[in-house]
């Protein structure tokens, strides 16, 4: 701490090394925050990319079951194949948990954003 010659009040400030360290931490935290937000958005899109086809394929199978084409073998194979596809897509959506992962990545990004703001506040208020 340095003493001001005029009135004897001590001046508190960051040393250049501390300020450089805080700036480095701020850059790193910002990079982590941006990466987590980016990953959360990617996972949200992936959840929609898998979820929308599940709904469409399941709907197709549901309506095809009510069709009265029992004599057409090709139709039976098509409905069976689409129903298997619907089951596989729904299972993948459940297993991969894109929506849950997106939420967790968003929460981590928010946490890093709070840390970044704290560091910026420390830099602004020596």
C-alpha positions as CSV (number, residue, x, y, z in Angstrom):
1,X,0.0,0.0,0.0
2,X,1.3,3.4,-0.9
3,X,0.7,6.5,1.2
4,X,-0.5,9.6,-0.4
5,X,1.8,12.5,0.5
6,X,-1.0,15.1,0.7
7,X,-3.3,13.8,3.4
8,X,-1.8,10.5,4.6
9,X,-4.6,8.4,3.1
10,X,-3.5,5.0,1.9
11,X,-4.1,4.2,-1.8
12,X,-5.1,0.6,-2.6
13,X,-4.6,-0.6,-6.1
14,X,-3.8,-3.6,-8.1
15,X,-0.2,-4.3,-9.0
16,X,0.4,-4.7,-12.7
17,X,1.0,-8.5,-12.1
18,X,-2.4,-8.9,-10.4
19,X,-4.1,-6.9,-13.0
20,X,-2.5,-9.0,-15.8
21,X,-3.6,-12.2,-14.0
22,X,-7.1,-10.9,-13.6
23,X,-7.2,-10.0,-17.3
24,X,-5.9,-13.5,-18.2
25,X,-8.6,-15.1,-16.0
26,X,-11.3,-12.9,-17.6
27,X,-10.2,-14.0,-21.1
28,X,-10.2,-17.7,-20.1
29,X,-13.5,-17.5,-18.3
30,X,-15.1,-15.7,-21.3
31,X,-13.7,-18.4,-23.6
32,X,-15.2,-21.1,-21.4
33,X,-18.5,-19.2,-21.2
34,X,-18.7,-18.9,-25.0
35,X,-17.8,-22.5,-25.5
36,X,-20.5,-23.7,-23.1
37,X,-23.2,-21.5,-24.7
38,X,-22.2,-22.7,-28.1
39,X,-22.3,-26.4,-27.0
40,X,-25.7,-25.8,-25.3
41,X,-27.1,-24.3,-28.6
42,X,-25.6,-27.2,-30.6
43,X,-27.2,-29.8,-28.3
44,X,-30.6,-27.9,-28.4
45,X,-30.5,-28.1,-32.2
46,X,-29.5,-31.8,-32.1
47,X,-32.5,-32.4,-29.8
48,X,-34.8,-30.9,-32.4
49,X,-33.1,-32.7,-35.3
50,X,-33.8,-36.0,-33.6
51,X,-37.1,-35.2,-31.9
52,X,-39.0,-33.9,-34.9
53,X,-38.3,-37.0,-37.0
54,X,-39.4,-39.1,-34.0
55,X,-42.7,-37.4,-33.9
56,X,-43.2,-37.5,-37.7
57,X,-42.2,-41.2,-38.0
58,X,-44.3,-42.2,-35.0
59,X,-47.3,-40.3,-36.5
60,X,-46.8,-42.0,-39.8
61,X,-46.8,-45.4,-38.2
62,X,-49.8,-44.6,-36.1
63,X,-51.9,-43.5,-39.1
64,X,-50.6,-46.4,-41.2
65,X,-51.8,-49.0,-38.7
66,X,-55.4,-47.8,-39.3
67,X,-55.0,-48.3,-43.1
68,X,-56.9,-51.2,-44.6
69,X,-54.3,-52.5,-46.9
70,X,-53.9,-55.9,-45.2
71,X,-53.4,-57.7,-48.5
72,X,-50.4,-55.6,-49.6
73,X,-47.2,-57.3,-48.4
74,X,-45.1,-54.3,-49.4
75,X,-47.2,-52.1,-47.3
76,X,-46.8,-54.4,-44.2
77,X,-43.0,-54.3,-44.7
78,X,-43.0,-50.6,-45.1
79,X,-45.1,-50.0,-41.9
80,X,-42.9,-52.5,-40.0
81,X,-39.7,-50.8,-41.1
82,X,-40.9,-47.4,-40.2
83,X,-42.1,-48.5,-36.8
84,X,-38.7,-50.0,-36.1
85,X,-37.1,-46.7,-37.2
86,X,-39.5,-44.8,-34.9
87,X,-38.5,-47.0,-32.0
88,X,-34.8,-46.6,-32.7
89,X,-35.0,-42.8,-33.0
90,X,-37.0,-42.5,-29.8
91,X,-34.6,-44.7,-28.0
92,X,-31.6,-42.6,-29.2
93,X,-33.3,-39.4,-28.2
94,X,-33.9,-40.8,-24.7
95,X,-30.4,-42.3,-24.4
96,X,-28.4,-39.4,-25.7
97,X,-30.3,-36.8,-23.6
98,X,-29.5,-33.8,-25.8
99,X,-32.1,-31.6,-24.1
100,X,-30.8,-32.4,-20.6
101,X,-27.2,-31.9,-21.7
102,X,-28.1,-28.6,-23.4
103,X,-29.7,-27.4,-20.1
104,X,-26.6,-28.4,-18.1
105,X,-24.2,-26.7,-20.5
106,X,-26.4,-23.5,-20.4
107,X,-26.2,-23.5,-16.6
108,X,-22.4,-24.0,-16.7
109,X,-22.2,-21.0,-19.2
110,X,-24.2,-18.9,-16.8
111,X,-21.9,-19.8,-14.0
112,X,-18.9,-18.8,-16.0
113,X,-20.6,-15.5,-17.0
114,X,-21.1,-14.7,-13.3
115,X,-17.4,-15.4,-12.6
116,X,-16.5,-13.2,-15.6
117,X,-18.6,-10.3,-14.2
118,X,-17.0,-10.7,-10.8
119,X,-13.5,-10.5,-12.3
120,X,-14.6,-7.4,-14.4
121,X,-15.9,-5.8,-11.2
122,X,-12.6,-6.5,-9.4
123,X,-10.7,-4.9,-12.3
124,X,-13.0,-1.8,-12.3
125,X,-12.8,-1.3,-8.5
126,X,-9.2,-1.6,-7.4
